[in-house]
């Protein structure tokens, strides 16, 4: 798995970057916001990536932040009918925070304005993230956390990580709460996750 690229920006077109690494040009499809924020051609660039393999095609997708990549992966892996093209369209049209807020509020109108989605797809995104996966509930809880470094923030981050691995929201929350209760020291989402996975197994 290619998790990031660190090289020189060779080309920057809307939605597509070419990064020169050791004389090899890697084409990376990116949200429009990533194209806009990229440095000038010839400058160093570091991009987080997701390698998507389908039949005989391998495509690299790139992102500025972990939040963008996490949302992209959540959409294409956990919401039926959403592929990489629509995943990029979401990130091109909305900031991650705005998207999460729309899902939490069930704002179909806001989501359906994204190019390529439409009302039915927007309804499916909200339904599946809320009811089937429980992500919206975890996002709502996280939005109420005052400080990202607090115990509540670490717990919510850990719950979302387990949900992304396929666990139900209720099971993930229960496992993380148990791990947090037995944890000594400062809040640590990664440690909560490892402890919870040991307990689940």
N, C-alpha and C positions, 0 to 999 in steps of 0.2 A: 504493500500500500504506500502510495506517495502522499505524505501528509503536509508537506510545504515545499516551495521552491524559493531559492535564494540566488539571485543572479542579476543580470543587467537587462533592463527593459529595451527590447529591440523594436517592438511595434506596439502601438496603442490605438485600436479602433473601437468604436462603441460596442461594448459587449465582448471584446476579444483582445487578449494581450498575447504577445510573444516574448518569452523570457529566454535570454541567451545564458546558458550555463555550460561553461567549458566548451564553447563552440557548437553546442547543440541547441536548437531553438525549440522550446516547448510552447505549444499553443494552449492557451487556457481561456475557457469561456467564463465570463464574469458578469455580475450584475452591472448595470449602467453606472451605479454609484461608485463602484470600484474603478471603472475606467476613468471617471471624473477625478477621483482622488489619487490616481497613480502619478508617480513622479514623471519628469520629462524623459523622453527617449534618450537612452545612453546612461541613465542614472541607475543606481542599485535599487532593487525592489525585493521584498519578501512577501509572498502570498501563501496563505493557507489553502490547501487543496483537498478535493475529493475526487478520487478516480472512479469513474462509472464505467463498468464493463457490460456490454450487451452484445451477444453473439460474437461477431468478428470486429466490433467497434469498441475502441477504448477512448474515452473522453475525459479530459481534466477540467474540473470546475474550480474557480478560485474565489477567495473571499478575504476581505480585510480583517475581519474579526472572528473569534470563536463563536460568538452568538449568531452571526450570519451563517456560518457553516453548520452549526447545530440545528438551526431552524430549517435550512435546506435539507439536511439529512432526515429530519423528522417528517417533513412533508413528503419526500419521495419514498421513504421506507414505511411510513405508518398511515398515510392517508391514501385510500384507494383512488385511482384515476389521476394522481398527481405524479408527473414525471419531471426530469431535470429541466425541461424547457419552461414548464409552469413554475417550478421552484425558483428559477432565475427571474421570471416575470414578477413574482411576489416580492423578491428582494430588490428588484429594480424600481418597483412602484411604491414600496412602503419601507420605512425604517422598522427594524425588528421590534422595538418597543411599541410602535403604533399597531403593528400586526397583532402582537400579543394582546393589546388592549381591545382591539376589535373582536378577537375571539372570545375574550373574557366577557365582553358586553353582549356578545351575540349579534354584532353589527353586520348583518348580511349586506346592507347597502354599501358600506365602506369597502368590504372585501370584493363585492361584485364589480366595482369600478376598475379593478386590476385587469389589464388586458389579457384576454384568454381565459379568464375564470368564468364569469357569468354567475347568475343567481344560484343555479342548482349546484355548481361546484363549490360556491361559497357556503351554501347550506351544508354540504357534505363535510367540508373542512371543519366547520364549527361543531357539527354533530359528532364526528369521529374524534376530534381532539377533546371534546367535553365528556362524552359518554363512553366511548370505547377505550380511550387511552387514559383519560383523567388528567391530561396535560394542562387544560385550562384551569382546573382547580388548583393545581400546583403553581401555575403562573399567578393566579389571583392571590394566593397566600404569599408568594414571594414579593408581590408588589406592595404588600402591607408591611414588609420588613424595612425598618428605618435605616439600617446600616448593612452593607453587603458583607462585612466581616463578622457579623453577629452570629450567635449560635443558630438563630432562626434562619438566617440566610444560608448557612452551611447545610442545615437540614433540608431546606427546600431544594438547593442545588443537588444534593445527594438523591432526593426523591425523584427529581426529574431525570437524573442519570439512570436510575433503575427502570423508570418508565421507558426510556429510550432503548433499554436492553430487552424490553418486552414484558416486564412485570406489570400487573394491574396496579392502578393508583393506590388502592386500599392496602394491598400487600406490600407495596414499596414503602408507603408511609409507616406502616406497622414495623417493618424490618429496620428502617432507618431510626425511628424513635427508640427502638430497643437498643440499637447500636450506640446512639447518642447518650442514652441513659447510663451505659456502662463505660463511656469514654472519659478518660482523665486528661486534663490539659486543655489547651485552647481549641475552639471549634475547628474541625478539619473535615471538609466534605469528602475528600479522597479516603480518609481513614474510616469515616462513617460507611462509605460504600464498601470498602474491603471487609469491614466487620459484618456488615449486613449480608454480603454474599457468602461469607463463611457460615453465618447462621442459617441462611436459606438452604445451603447445601446440606 
